[in-house]
Amino acid sequence: MEYKEDLRIIRTRKLLSATLLDMMEECSIEKISVIDLCKRAMVNRATFYAHFEDKYHLLSFALEELKDSVYESFTKEVPAASPKELYRKLLFMAVEYLSDKHNHVARIVEYNRNEKVVHTLTDSLAQSIRYQLGKFKATHPSAVPSQMTAICYAGALVSLLIWLLDNPSVLADGKLETYLDALIEENIK
């Protein structure tokens, strides 16, 4: 017999997760209390603790859902003739994705730079890059394992995106595309 989780449990966890992520768009996880979270979600504190040990346990759950969302965004079909062209397109997609102030993930990263959030974003982008690189396995073989390549590029990409969030004037000066093209040309063969 297959075990099915109660829909009320699923709904409550999703509600708490969504509420936490919404609140993280406004402030850091450290400033969010369980009491405020429960009030906003309209859930009793006892119900919260029936599902999660603390807000960090909920954060881990919420980040898994966020990770799926980021992965889905970056595994769409990206037409590219080579890995270099793929990196360029993914770089521009990521900058556009996280520089959009209406983007859920961008606002969360803006206020939450803790290890869990940054690791989740990096891991999700690395999985997406690895998926995209898999399309070039036959035509552009590499001596470097694809997971290693993907994690290196994802880490650099997340660091760049966080830097851009802290330096919005770079986005505003209209030269970002020129800088990124030069960066790719100088560093990716």
CYANA upper distance limits for C-alpha pairs under 8 A (distance plus 0.5 A):
  5 GLU  CA      9 ILE  CA      7.61
  5 GLU  CA     10 ILE  CA      7.67
  6 ASP  CA     10 ILE  CA      7.10
  7 LEU  CA     11 ARG  CA      6.47
  8 ARG  CA     12 THR  CA      6.52
  9 ILE  CA     13 ARG  CA      6.67
 10 ILE  CA     14 LYS  CA      6.63
 11 ARG  CA     15 LEU  CA      6.53
 12 THR  CA     16 LEU  CA      6.65
 13 ARG  CA     17 SER  CA      6.48
 13 ARG  CA     51 HIS  CA      7.62
 14 LYS  CA     18 ALA  CA      6.46
 15 LEU  CA     19 THR  CA      6.54
 15 LEU  CA     41 ALA  CA      7.23
 16 LEU  CA     20 LEU  CA      6.59
 16 LEU  CA     37 LEU  CA      8.15
 16 LEU  CA     38 CYS  CA      8.26
 16 LEU  CA     41 ALA  CA      6.80
 16 LEU  CA     48 PHE  CA      8.31
 16 LEU  CA     58 LEU  CA      8.16
 17 SER  CA     21 LEU  CA      6.78
 17 SER  CA     58 LEU  CA      7.05
 17 SER  CA     59 LEU  CA      7.85
 17 SER  CA     61 PHE  CA      7.51
 17 SER  CA     62 ALA  CA      5.32
 18 ALA  CA     22 ASP  CA      6.57
 18 ALA  CA     62 ALA  CA      7.69
 19 THR  CA     23 MET  CA      6.65
 19 THR  CA     37 LEU  CA      7.43
 19 THR  CA     40 ARG  CA      7.59
 19 THR  CA     41 ALA  CA      6.48
 20 LEU  CA     24 MET  CA      6.62
 20 LEU  CA     37 LEU  CA      7.13
 20 LEU  CA     58 LEU  CA      8.48
 20 LEU  CA     59 LEU  CA      7.94
 20 LEU  CA     62 ALA  CA      8.04
 21 LEU  CA     25 GLU  CA      7.04
 21 LEU  CA     62 ALA  CA      7.50
 21 LEU  CA    108 ILE  CA      7.63
 22 ASP  CA     26 GLU  CA      7.85
 22 ASP  CA    104 HIS  CA      8.48
 23 MET  CA     27 CYS  CA      7.01
 23 MET  CA     32 ILE  CA      7.98
 23 MET  CA     37 LEU  CA      8.36
 24 MET  CA     28 SER  CA      6.11
 24 MET  CA     29 ILE  CA      6.55
 24 MET  CA     32 ILE  CA      8.44
 24 MET  CA    107 ARG  CA      8.25
 24 MET  CA    108 ILE  CA      5.85
 24 MET  CA    111 TYR  CA      7.28
 24 MET  CA    112 ASN  CA      7.53
 25 GLU  CA    104 HIS  CA      7.56
 25 GLU  CA    107 ARG  CA      5.35
 25 GLU  CA    108 ILE  CA      5.01
 25 GLU  CA    109 VAL  CA      8.45
 25 GLU  CA    110 GLU  CA      8.20
 25 GLU  CA    111 TYR  CA      7.14
 26 GLU  CA    107 ARG  CA      8.06
 26 GLU  CA    108 ILE  CA      8.17
 26 GLU  CA    111 TYR  CA      7.46
 27 CYS  CA     31 LYS  CA      7.09
 27 CYS  CA     32 ILE  CA      7.95
 27 CYS  CA    111 TYR  CA      5.95
 27 CYS  CA    112 ASN  CA      7.93
 28 SER  CA     32 ILE  CA      7.41
 28 SER  CA    111 TYR  CA      5.61
 28 SER  CA    112 ASN  CA      5.53
 29 ILE  CA    112 ASN  CA      7.20
 32 ILE  CA     36 ASP  CA      7.25
 32 ILE  CA     37 LEU  CA      7.41
 33 SER  CA     37 LEU  CA      6.66
 33 SER  CA     55 LYS  CA      8.24
 34 VAL  CA     38 CYS  CA      6.52
 34 VAL  CA     45 ARG  CA      7.91
 34 VAL  CA     54 ASP  CA      8.13
 34 VAL  CA     55 LYS  CA      6.94
 35 ILE  CA     39 LYS  CA      6.70
 35 ILE  CA     45 ARG  CA      7.33
 36 ASP  CA     40 ARG  CA      6.66
 37 LEU  CA     41 ALA  CA      6.62
 38 CYS  CA     42 MET  CA      6.14
 38 CYS  CA     43 VAL  CA      5.43
 38 CYS  CA     44 ASN  CA      6.61
 38 CYS  CA     45 ARG  CA      6.54
 38 CYS  CA     48 PHE  CA      7.69
 39 LYS  CA     43 VAL  CA      6.97
 39 LYS  CA     44 ASN  CA      8.23
 43 VAL  CA     47 THR  CA      7.05
 43 VAL  CA     48 PHE  CA      7.47
 44 ASN  CA     48 PHE  CA      7.00
 45 ARG  CA     49 TYR  CA      6.79
 46 ALA  CA     50 ALA  CA      6.64
 47 THR  CA     51 HIS  CA      7.19
 48 PHE  CA     52 PHE  CA      6.56
 49 TYR  CA     53 GLU  CA      6.30
 49 TYR  CA     54 ASP  CA      7.56
 52 PHE  CA     57 HIS  CA      6.35
 52 PHE  CA     58 LEU  CA      6.41
 53 GLU  CA     57 HIS  CA      6.40
 53 GLU  CA     58 LEU  CA      8.26
 54 ASP  CA     58 LEU  CA      7.06
 55 LYS  CA     59 LEU  CA      6.52
 56 TYR  CA     60 SER  CA      6.78
 57 HIS  CA     61 PHE  CA      7.07
 58 LEU  CA     62 ALA  CA      6.57
 59 LEU  CA     63 LEU  CA      6.44
 60 SER  CA     64 GLU  CA      6.96
 60 SER  CA    116 LYS  CA      8.12
 61 PHE  CA     65 GLU  CA      7.48
 62 ALA  CA     66 LEU  CA      6.87
 63 LEU  CA     67 LYS  CA      6.34
 63 LEU  CA    117 VAL  CA      7.60
 63 LEU  CA    120 THR  CA      7.17
 64 GLU  CA     68 ASP  CA      6.88
 64 GLU  CA    120 THR  CA      8.17
 65 GLU  CA     69 SER  CA      6.98
 66 LEU  CA     70 VAL  CA      6.85
 66 LEU  CA    105 VAL  CA      8.16
 67 LYS  CA     71 TYR  CA      6.59
 67 LYS  CA    120 THR  CA      6.60
 67 LYS  CA    121 LEU  CA      7.03
 67 LYS  CA    123 ASP  CA      8.49
 67 LYS  CA    124 SER  CA      6.03
 68 ASP  CA     72 GLU  CA      6.57
 68 ASP  CA    124 SER  CA      7.89
 69 SER  CA     73 SER  CA      6.86
 70 VAL  CA     74 PHE  CA      6.94
 70 VAL  CA    121 LEU  CA      7.89
 70 VAL  CA    124 SER  CA      6.80
 70 VAL  CA    125 LEU  CA      7.67
 71 TYR  CA     75 THR  CA      6.62
 71 TYR  CA    124 SER  CA      5.79
 71 TYR  CA    125 LEU  CA      6.88
 71 TYR  CA    127 GLN  CA      7.59
 71 TYR  CA    128 SER  CA      6.20
 72 GLU  CA     76 LYS  CA      7.33
 74 PHE  CA     90 LEU  CA      8.04
 74 PHE  CA     93 MET  CA      8.47
 74 PHE  CA    125 LEU  CA      7.64
 74 PHE  CA    128 SER  CA      6.15
 74 PHE  CA    129 ILE  CA      8.28
 75 THR  CA    128 SER  CA      5.85
 75 THR  CA    129 ILE  CA      8.33
 75 THR  CA    131 TYR  CA      7.47
 75 THR  CA    132 GLN  CA      7.33
 78 VAL  CA     86 LEU  CA      7.68
 78 VAL  CA     89 LYS  CA      7.97
 78 VAL  CA    132 GLN  CA      8.28
 79 PRO  CA     86 LEU  CA      8.11
 80 ALA  CA     85 GLU  CA      6.05
 80 ALA  CA     86 LEU  CA      5.74
 80 ALA  CA     89 LYS  CA      8.42
 81 ALA  CA     85 GLU  CA      6.92
 81 ALA  CA     86 LEU  CA      7.99
 82 SER  CA     86 LEU  CA      6.72
 82 SER  CA    136 PHE  CA      7.67
 82 SER  CA    140 HIS  CA      7.85
 83 PRO  CA     87 TYR  CA      6.61
 83 PRO  CA    133 LEU  CA      7.22
 83 PRO  CA    136 PHE  CA      7.44
 83 PRO  CA    140 HIS  CA      8.04
 84 LYS  CA     88 ARG  CA      6.85
 84 LYS  CA    184 ILE  CA      8.32
 84 LYS  CA    188 ILE  CA      6.90
 84 LYS  CA    189 LYS  CA      7.29
 85 GLU  CA     89 LYS  CA      6.75
 86 LEU  CA     90 LEU  CA      6.55
 86 LEU  CA    132 GLN  CA      8.27
 87 TYR  CA     91 LEU  CA      6.39
 88 ARG  CA     92 PHE  CA      6.77
 88 ARG  CA    180 LEU  CA      8.50
 88 ARG  CA    181 ASP  CA      7.95
 88 ARG  CA    184 ILE  CA      7.32
 89 LYS  CA     93 MET  CA      6.55
 90 LEU  CA     94 ALA  CA      6.50
 91 LEU  CA     95 VAL  CA      6.69
 91 LEU  CA    157 LEU  CA      7.53
 92 PHE  CA     96 GLU  CA      6.53
 93 MET  CA     97 TYR  CA      6.38
 94 ALA  CA     98 LEU  CA      6.57
 94 ALA  CA    157 LEU  CA      8.24
 94 ALA  CA    161 LEU  CA      8.18
 95 VAL  CA     99 SER  CA      6.24
 95 VAL  CA    161 LEU  CA      6.83
 96 GLU  CA    100 ASP  CA      6.68
 97 TYR  CA    103 ASN  CA      7.54
 97 TYR  CA    106 ALA  CA      7.96
 98 LEU  CA    103 ASN  CA      7.28
 98 LEU  CA    105 VAL  CA      7.41
 98 LEU  CA    106 ALA  CA      5.12
 98 LEU  CA    161 LEU  CA      7.37
 99 SER  CA    103 ASN  CA      8.42
 99 SER  CA    106 ALA  CA      7.16
 99 SER  CA    161 LEU  CA      8.44
 99 SER  CA    164 LEU  CA      8.29
 99 SER  CA    165 LEU  CA      7.53
100 ASP  CA    106 ALA  CA      7.34
101 LYS  CA    106 ALA  CA      6.98
101 LYS  CA    107 ARG  CA      7.05
102 HIS  CA    106 ALA  CA      8.23
102 HIS  CA    107 ARG  CA      8.03
103 ASN  CA    107 ARG  CA      6.92
104 HIS  CA    108 ILE  CA      6.87
105 VAL  CA    109 VAL  CA      6.66
106 ALA  CA    110 GLU  CA      6.55
107 ARG  CA    111 TYR  CA      7.16
108 ILE  CA    112 ASN  CA      6.31
109 VAL  CA    113 ARG  CA      6.37
109 VAL  CA    117 VAL  CA      7.64
109 VAL  CA    118 VAL  CA      8.17
109 VAL  CA    162 ILE  CA      8.12
110 GLU  CA    162 ILE  CA      8.13
110 GLU  CA    165 LEU  CA      7.13
112 ASN  CA    117 VAL  CA      7.27
113 ARG  CA    117 VAL  CA      6.74
113 ARG  CA    118 VAL  CA      6.59
114 ASN  CA    118 VAL  CA      6.81
115 GLU  CA    119 HIS  CA      6.30
116 LYS  CA    120 THR  CA      6.50
117 VAL  CA    121 LEU  CA      6.77
118 VAL  CA    122 THR  CA      6.56
118 VAL  CA    158 VAL  CA      7.98
119 HIS  CA    123 ASP  CA      6.38
120 THR  CA    124 SER  CA      6.56
121 LEU  CA    125 LEU  CA      6.68
121 LEU  CA    158 VAL  CA      7.79
122 THR  CA    126 ALA  CA      6.51
122 THR  CA    151 ILE  CA      7.84
122 THR  CA    154 ALA  CA      5.92
122 THR  CA    155 GLY  CA      6.20
122 THR  CA    158 VAL  CA      6.68
123 ASP  CA    127 GLN  CA      6.72
123 ASP  CA    151 ILE  CA      7.76
123 ASP  CA    154 ALA  CA      7.96
124 SER  CA    128 SER  CA      6.84
125 LEU  CA    129 ILE  CA      6.56
125 LEU  CA    150 ALA  CA      8.46
125 LEU  CA    154 ALA  CA      6.04
126 ALA  CA    130 ARG  CA      6.52
126 ALA  CA    147 GLN  CA      7.93
126 ALA  CA    150 ALA  CA      5.27
126 ALA  CA    151 ILE  CA      5.45
126 ALA  CA    153 TYR  CA      7.88
126 ALA  CA    154 ALA  CA      5.57
126 ALA  CA    155 GLY  CA      8.45
127 GLN  CA    131 TYR  CA      6.65
127 GLN  CA    147 GLN  CA      8.43
127 GLN  CA    150 ALA  CA      7.66
128 SER  CA    132 GLN  CA      6.70
129 ILE  CA    133 LEU  CA      6.50
129 ILE  CA    150 ALA  CA      5.90
129 ILE  CA    154 ALA  CA      7.99
130 ARG  CA    134 GLY  CA      6.67
130 ARG  CA    146 SER  CA      6.38
130 ARG  CA    147 GLN  CA      6.57
130 ARG  CA    149 THR  CA      8.34
130 ARG  CA    150 ALA  CA      5.84
131 TYR  CA    135 LYS  CA      7.83
132 GLN  CA    136 PHE  CA      8.31
133 LEU  CA    137 LYS  CA      7.35
133 LEU  CA    146 SER  CA      7.52
134 GLY  CA    146 SER  CA      8.24
136 PHE  CA    140 HIS  CA      5.80
136 PHE  CA    141 PRO  CA      7.59
137 LYS  CA    141 PRO  CA      5.71
137 LYS  CA    142 SER  CA      8.14
142 SER  CA    146 SER  CA      8.33
144 VAL  CA    148 MET  CA      7.33
144 VAL  CA    149 THR  CA      7.14
145 PRO  CA    149 THR  CA      6.98
146 SER  CA    150 ALA  CA      6.43
147 GLN  CA    151 ILE  CA      6.61
148 MET  CA    152 CYS  CA      6.71
149 THR  CA    153 TYR  CA      6.75
150 ALA  CA    154 ALA  CA      6.43
151 ILE  CA    155 GLY  CA      6.42
152 CYS  CA    156 ALA  CA      6.77
153 TYR  CA    157 LEU  CA      6.46
154 ALA  CA    158 VAL  CA      6.59
155 GLY  CA    159 SER  CA      6.69
156 ALA  CA    160 LEU  CA      6.62
157 LEU  CA    161 LEU  CA      6.60
158 VAL  CA    162 ILE  CA      6.64
159 SER  CA    163 TRP  CA      6.67
160 LEU  CA    164 LEU  CA      6.64
161 LEU  CA    165 LEU  CA      6.75
162 ILE  CA    166 ASP  CA      6.91
163 TRP  CA    167 ASN  CA      6.59
164 LEU  CA    168 PRO  CA      6.27
164 LEU  CA    170 VAL  CA      7.42
164 LEU  CA    171 LEU  CA      7.64
167 ASN  CA    171 LEU  CA      8.18
168 PRO  CA    172 ALA  CA      6.90
169 SER  CA    173 ASP  CA      6.56
170 VAL  CA    174 GLY  CA      8.00
170 VAL  CA    175 LYS  CA      7.82
170 VAL  CA    176 LEU  CA      6.89
171 LEU  CA    175 LYS  CA      8.05
171 LEU  CA    176 LEU  CA      6.49
175 LYS  CA    179 TYR  CA      6.74
176 LEU  CA    180 LEU  CA      6.56
177 GLU  CA    181 ASP  CA      6.56
178 THR  CA    182 ALA  CA      6.69
179 TYR  CA    183 LEU  CA      6.56
180 LEU  CA    184 ILE  CA      6.63
181 ASP  CA    185 GLU  CA      6.56
182 ALA  CA    186 GLU  CA      6.47
183 LEU  CA    187 ASN  CA      6.58
184 ILE  CA    188 ILE  CA      5.84
185 GLU  CA    189 LYS  CA      7.68
